[in-house]
Amino acid sequence: MEKPLEKRFTTDEEWKRIAEKKRIKIRKYSLADYPSVREILQASKLFYEPNDSESNLRRVIGDDPDSILVAVENRRVVGTAFTESGFIPFIFRVAVHPEYRNRGIGEKLMQSAEEVLKNKGHSEANILVAIDESENQLRYERQGYEKGHTYVWMEKKL
Ligand SMILES: CC(C)(COP(=O)(O)OP(=O)(O)OC[C@H]1O[C@@H](n2cnc3c(N)ncnc32)[C@H](O)[C@@H]1OP(=O)(O)O)[C@@H](O)C(=O)NCCC(=O)NCCS
């Protein structure tokens, strides 16, 4: 017997999601985006001055203009994703402004960051997720990421 199709029509909710996703543009960071990026990282509790200062971001994009992405809706910068493509390809600082969450922007930023790494010749992407952030771990698993080893972060001031 033929298996019935589980879904025949796109629901109103799905159309809304598709329309919202289309409105979001992902582009490279430019220097004028700094105040918005800083605000988003701070609101997302990911801001760390030594790494995320204006001068450091300027230096980073000077070396690699593709390494910082922003999500833009109606000219407003509403999300960020950074990539590190040296020895080990990493995606980090994935953050969406709290008022713009749960609309697919985070996922779109991840996909774009993965594209950046792919275009640089990498065949994998890595992301570090805090051990107590099980929701984020599940989200990345749904996006195709698998858990690797668990490490302890050690640091030393130089
Ligand atoms: C993690 C973070 C970047 C996710 O951003 P986001 O834009 O809310 O992510 P998405 O909208 O793509 O996904 C969130 C959920 O919304 C759902 N969603 C996607 N598009 C949607 C839409 N148009 N309407 C309703 N829901 C939608 C997704 O299915 C997803 O559900 P899930 O949690 O069950 O997977 C954001 O919560 C954030 O900035 N958090 C603080 C910083 C942080 O923790 N960063 C990650 C460090 S590892």
The ligand as an SDF file (V2000), in Angstrom:
LIG
                    3D

 48 50  0  0  0  0  0  0  0  0999 V2000
   22.3050   30.6480   19.8990 C   0  0  0  0  0  0  0  0  0  0  0  0
   21.6790   31.7920   19.0940 C   0  0  0  0  0  0  0  0  0  0  0  0
   22.7690   32.3990   18.2250 C   0  0  0  0  0  0  0  0  0  0  0  0
   20.5650   31.2120   18.1930 C   0  0  0  0  0  0  0  0  0  0  0  0
   20.0790   32.2570   17.3730 O   0  0  0  0  0  0  0  0  0  0  0  0
   18.5970   32.2340   16.7810 P   0  0  0  0  0  0  0  0  0  0  0  0
   18.5490   33.2190   15.6750 O   0  0  0  0  0  0  0  0  0  0  0  0
   17.6170   32.3520   17.8710 O   0  0  0  0  0  0  0  0  0  0  0  0
   18.5840   30.7470   16.1790 O   0  0  0  0  0  0  0  0  0  0  0  0
   17.5140   30.1290   15.1860 P   0  0  0  0  0  0  0  0  0  0  0  0
   16.3210   31.0130   15.0830 O   0  0  0  0  0  0  0  0  0  0  0  0
   18.2030   29.7370   13.9380 O   0  0  0  0  0  0  0  0  0  0  0  0
   17.1300   28.8100   15.9470 O   0  0  0  0  0  0  0  0  0  0  0  0
   16.4270   28.8520   17.1860 C   0  0  0  0  0  0  0  0  0  0  0  0
   15.1320   28.1220   17.0980 C   0  0  0  0  0  0  0  0  0  0  0  0
   14.1740   28.8730   16.3650 O   0  0  0  0  0  0  0  0  0  0  0  0
   13.5160   28.0280   15.4420 C   0  0  0  0  0  0  0  0  0  0  0  0
   13.1940   28.8520   14.2720 N   0  0  0  0  0  0  0  0  0  0  0  0
   13.9530   29.0340   13.1940 C   0  0  0  0  0  0  0  0  0  0  0  0
   13.3470   29.8680   12.3300 N   0  0  0  0  0  0  0  0  0  0  0  0
   12.1990   30.2330   12.9050 C   0  0  0  0  0  0  0  0  0  0  0  0
   11.1510   31.1180   12.5300 C   0  0  0  0  0  0  0  0  0  0  0  0
   11.2070   31.8150   11.3920 N   0  0  0  0  0  0  0  0  0  0  0  0
   10.1280   31.2700   13.3820 N   0  0  0  0  0  0  0  0  0  0  0  0
   10.0780   30.5850   14.5350 C   0  0  0  0  0  0  0  0  0  0  0  0
   11.0580   29.7490   14.9630 N   0  0  0  0  0  0  0  0  0  0  0  0
   12.1040   29.5800   14.1560 C   0  0  0  0  0  0  0  0  0  0  0  0
   14.4960   26.9820   15.0850 C   0  0  0  0  0  0  0  0  0  0  0  0
   13.8190   25.7900   14.7050 O   0  0  0  0  0  0  0  0  0  0  0  0
   15.2420   26.8120   16.3780 C   0  0  0  0  0  0  0  0  0  0  0  0
   14.5900   25.8790   17.1630 O   0  0  0  0  0  0  0  0  0  0  0  0
   15.4500   24.8670   18.0060 P   0  0  0  0  0  0  0  0  0  0  0  0
   15.9820   25.6500   19.1800 O   0  0  0  0  0  0  0  0  0  0  0  0
   14.4480   23.8690   18.3690 O   0  0  0  0  0  0  0  0  0  0  0  0
   16.5490   24.3920   17.0990 O   0  0  0  0  0  0  0  0  0  0  0  0
   21.0230   32.8590   20.0050 C   0  0  0  0  0  0  0  0  0  0  0  0
   20.1050   32.2270   20.8730 O   0  0  0  0  0  0  0  0  0  0  0  0
   22.0460   33.6350   20.8340 C   0  0  0  0  0  0  0  0  0  0  0  0
   22.5650   34.6600   20.4050 O   0  0  0  0  0  0  0  0  0  0  0  0
   22.3250   33.1420   22.0610 N   0  0  0  0  0  0  0  0  0  0  0  0
   23.3060   33.7670   22.9470 C   0  0  0  0  0  0  0  0  0  0  0  0
   24.7110   33.5220   22.4740 C   0  0  0  0  0  0  0  0  0  0  0  0
   25.0410   32.0470   22.3410 C   0  0  0  0  0  0  0  0  0  0  0  0
   24.7030   31.2230   23.1940 O   0  0  0  0  0  0  0  0  0  0  0  0
   25.7500   31.7080   21.2310 N   0  0  0  0  0  0  0  0  0  0  0  0
   26.1680   30.3590   20.9440 C   0  0  0  0  0  0  0  0  0  0  0  0
   27.4640   30.0820   21.5920 C   0  0  0  0  0  0  0  0  0  0  0  0
   27.9480   28.4130   21.2750 S   0  0  0  0  0  0  0  0  0  0  0  0
  1  2  1  0
  2  3  1  0
  2  4  1  0
  2 36  1  0
  4  5  1  0
  5  6  1  0
  6  7  2  0
  6  8  1  0
  6  9  1  0
  9 10  1  0
 10 11  2  0
 10 12  1  0
 10 13  1  0
 13 14  1  0
 14 15  1  0
 15 16  1  0
 15 30  1  0
 16 17  1  0
 17 18  1  0
 17 28  1  0
 18 19  1  0
 18 27  1  0
 19 20  2  0
 20 21  1  0
 21 22  1  0
 21 27  2  0
 22 23  1  0
 22 24  2  0
 24 25  1  0
 25 26  2  0
 26 27  1  0
 28 29  1  0
 28 30  1  0
 30 31  1  0
 31 32  1  0
 32 33  2  0
 32 34  1  0
 32 35  1  0
 36 37  1  0
 36 38  1  0
 38 39  2  0
 38 40  1  0
 40 41  1  0
 41 42  1  0
 42 43  1  0
 43 44  2  0
 43 45  1  0
 45 46  1  0
 46 47  1  0
 47 48  1  0
M  END
$$$$
